[in-house]
Amino acid sequence: MRPEALIFDVFGTCVDWRTCIARELAAVLPGADALALADAWRGEYQPAMERIRAGNRDYVALDDLHRENLNLVLGRFGLAVPDRDGLNRAWERLDPWPDVVPGLHDLRGHAIIAPCSNGSIALMTRLARHAGLPWDCILGAEIARDYKPRPGVYLASCAALRLAPESVMMVAAHNDDLEAARAAGLATAFVPRPMEYGPDRQSDLGPAQDWDVVASDFPALSRQLFG
Amino acid sequence: MRPEALIFDVFGTCVDWRTCIARELAAVLPGADALALADAWRGEYQPAMERIRAGNRDYVALDDLHRENLNLVLGRFGLAVPDRDGLNRAWERLDPWPDVVPGLHDLRGHAIIAPCSNGSIALMTRLARHAGLPWDCILGAEIARDYKPRPGVYLASCAALRLAPESVMMVAAHNDDLEAARAAGLATAFVPRPMEYGPDRQSDLGPAQDWDVVASDFPALSRQLFG
């Protein structure tokens, strides 16, 4: 199994969104429960995308969904933030897990690497510049104008590389993402990120299926695939 | 004028397609007039795209147009090549002009950089890996599903970055590309590549309009824009 391209989930798999979003929230809302706010903001992520996946709303970039969800959460918590647009761009300033940048450089020596995220091209581009993620190109939701785990997002990403799905490996810390990628014909690699939701996390602590590769981090993934 | 992003024409502006295509043709067709063949292959480029721009054919990636045009040209010259698909991938193996890689690294320190080419995402991705072009993302024809100089290609590239056209600068060695970009509201930079078509070239030797910037090469462009 030597994939010609690896495509990656980003939020949670490559970057520690929770710590970074909480840090940005704490900076503009001193005294608030920043982790609870971060979890509440991220909690609106799936419902917002689900309306689009279900066909009840045309495709809207994740930047706009994040911005709408921020309004919702600040309202629910009764909080005021002067620069909501600026705060919304916190999603462009997430830090990578420590193994990610060296691991991506290793992998890029052997295969094309690209995000296959629900983030927009703009968001993934700015996040890559912030975090030093050396992507070859940006794939994912925006080129499919739909959201994972809909099969079209994985298939559009393979098609954009002119590769058959079986030549492309999806890398994620979330079993449901890999399940959808496998159903679309892609190879799969699970890299656990047990701290994504903090120490109390219950889900995705290990592989739920016999994924093609299970690796402890990105450099280990590169060694397992390419020696 | 400090653009937030610079988007680039690639064939001719960033890479020396003619010398490289001729070299690959010479390798598989010893004795043939490789430069004439390269010019003939490239000569079918605009007519093939024109059918799509005019709405007479659905969008087809440039990889496929190149492959069709190769058949056409080999037929016209009465030449046989065993591996036409492999030869067609010569477009993924073009070398950059000597100033391009250092200049792009300079520019990338100040702004988002991306190709806005008629090449597909797959072609631009593999070419960037071959030539060492440090793009932040791949924009251009495929995300618009149309071909330059149609305005939608420039506008889709700006929209994918969530930037207004006036914050984005189109960089090209071809006046007609800049004319279309300016008409779409983008800033413009002309970088002459007088050797693109060899020593006998007549067109695009200098700027045809008062482009926002005229620079002798990419490092000079970076100095003029960002000091």
Interface residues (C-beta under 8 A of the other chain):
Chain A: A61 D63 I112 A114 S120 I121 A122 M124 T125 R126 A128 R129 W135 D136 C137 I138 L139 E142 I143 A160 L161 R162 L163
Chain B: A61 D63 I112 A114 S120 I121 A122 M124 T125 R126 A128 R129 W135 D136 C137 I138 L139 E142 I143 A160 L161 R162 L163
